[in-house]
Amino acid sequence: MKRTRVKILLDLFKSVIALLIVAGTLVIIIWIGTNFYNDILGKVPDVVVPSLVNMDIIEAKQKIKEAGFEIEIQEQYNQSVPKDMIISQKPSGGRKVKTGRKVFVTVSLGGELVNVPNLKGLTSRDAEVKLNQGGLKFLVEKDMPHDEIPRGKIIEQNPSALSQVARETTVQVILSSGPSVPVEVPDVVGMTIGDARSAIENTGFVPGKIVWVEDNRFKPGSIITQLPDSKEKLKTGSLISLEAVYGKNPESNILFQQDLVTIMVPKSNKDVEVEVLVIDRYGSSRVYHGFHKGGQKFEVSVCSTGSAKLEIFFNGVLELKADL
């Protein structure tokens, strides 16, 4: 009985050993087979990544598929790369990588779209500031007469207000040169120089020469004569000369000066917009605005009171800033 139990245990032990040997043999066979497949039959080859930059996304997808890769796409706005063109890729073109890998590409959405503001009735300076704040550029195409919109303000714009355009698009405008019919000269006698100049500019005229006289009957700094007279009808842009009181009051001791400024227009195949501003104790005022041929030379008479600066703009860009 005891011998029979020992035999049974021995047979069971032999069976376990046999099973372990079989299992170990299978593991070795599987390991050898797997390595043989990977090394000989199933090795993943290295493939050259195609160059996709500046390629249309549809063509890029086809190239990636033919090369045995997958494609992962992300999009972003780009002002210089057209819509649906590849901006960048990773891995870069020409590299060798395992087939089946993902190639990450960035596709252009084109220029970011922004809304064009309404510029009608604004001055060229105000319009330029507004456009620049919105990521747009500004260009005066020309000026033309308009019976309702004052001289120097915008009549039309292109692209139109509220349209959507790519950021950095140039918005062209047409400025009013004032009414096509003569306009009545404002009455500025009795006004201060600052108020008189504002009244003259607001009606489309330009302040001209100011002659200072001493007259104790009138308040220093006030206008006592104007030429042409009020009520006379003239073309907008005409000069209005003034005679003002120069008294002994400290206010009247502020120097008034009139300068003749020579302007050389930069060379250009198109007409150049020229704008001249004077900044003095009465604020900023535009003393000249017009269009000239490139390379043309001309003179502008400018008047100022007290310490003053001169600014000259060509096509809306400040090119010269000087003390008067």
PyMOL commands that set and color helices and strands:
alter all, ss='L'
color gray80, all
select helices_A, chain A and resi 2-41+57-67+124-133+193-202+250-253
alter helices_A, ss='H'
color red, helices_A
select strands_A, chain A and resi 46-48+70-76+86-90+96-98+102-108+113-115+137-144+154-158+164-166+170-176+183-184+206-213+223-227+233-234+239-245+256-264+272-280+283-292+297-305+309-314+317-323
alter strands_A, ss='S'
color yellow, strands_A
deselect
rebuild
show_as cartoon
